[in-house]
Amino acid sequence: MNLGVSGLNAALWGLTTTGQNISNAATPGYSVERPVYAEASGQYTSSG
């Protein structure tokens, strides 16, 4: 389930960044922001 939540959070972050870029496109001096995605730790633990 964490994988799905992480994916949704990453997508939300990307959409938020895109929205900020569109909103500030005409602002002098604004530089475009780009989301940088990285793989999370691949370690899993067992509860028993």
N, C-alpha and C positions, 0 to 999 in steps of 0.2 A: 504494500500500500504506500510506503514511503516513496517508492520510485514514481508512482503516479502523481503524488503531491509535489515532488521535486520537479517533475516535468511541467506541471501546471504553473508552479511558481516561476520557473524559467521563462515560460511563454508570457506570463503576466509582466515580468521584468522587461522583456523585449518589447512588448506592446506599450508599456509605460514610457520607455526610452524613445520609441518612435513618436509617440504623442508629444513628448517634450520637444523633440527635434522639429516637428511640424509647427508647434505653437511658437517656437522661437526662431523660425526660419528667417523672418524679416528683422530680427534684432541685430543691430550693428555689433560686431565683435563676438557674436555667439559662435561657438565651435560645436560641430556635430558630435554627439556622444554615440558610442557603439557599445552594446553589451558584449562582454567577453565571457564565454561559457567555458567551464573546465569540468573535467570528470571528478566526481566526488570519490572519496575513499571507497575502495571495493571490498572492504572488510565487513564480514557478517559475523554476528555472534549468535550463539545458541542459548536458549534459556532452559537448558536441562540436559 
